Amino acid sequence: MRKIIVQEFLTLDGVMQAPGGPEEDTSGGFQYGGWVAPYFSTEPDAAFDRIMQKWMQSTDILIGKNTFQIFEPYWPKHAEDWPGINEVNKYVLSTSLDHSDWQNTIFLKSIDEIINLKASGEGNIRVYGSAAVAQALFKHDLVDELYLMTFPIILGKGKRLFAEDSMPAAFALTDHQVTSNGVVLSCYQRAGKVKTGLVGE
């Protein structure tokens, strides 16, 4: 059984849309593309270096159509910044795409294919961006771990990581780092069902 790790940049209010640049994803009239850029423009501290080492580990990845169309023209030409990205499998959930010249790209058409992929082989699979894919994984209880890089801003609007139809699930904190400019990396692993009770008893 393979682990699926959902790994995302988030604002304090849970927005994950277009962190990397103004033109990355303007759907819904989103005007704040590139909101992580100021936090990467300062001299990185030791905590940030440790975060990025963990963030950029080489594993197979699972992404949606829009994220793939951002990654495909960029990363093959900048692989020195993400060692192994050309060699790992890139699984792309899309009902309209079926071909790419980027090596090791495999197209999936349905959540059932993701379920089969998770049940076969070995090695972690990481999800980057891809709000619809991430939400589908939460809906079907397919997420084993979460790596969330939370930035100290609120945007008020934009695509969010968690939808109302997410499967209730408990997670346990396994690691965390905090940078000098307030970015928090939190790592969680699945920890069974949600428990409830009465405070004080």
Helices and strands as residue ranges (DSSP letters): E 4-11, G 27-29, H 37-40, H 46-55, E 60-64, H 65-74, G 75-77, G 79-81, E 90-93, E 105-108, H 111-119, E 125-128, H 131-139, E 145-151, E 171-178, E 184-190
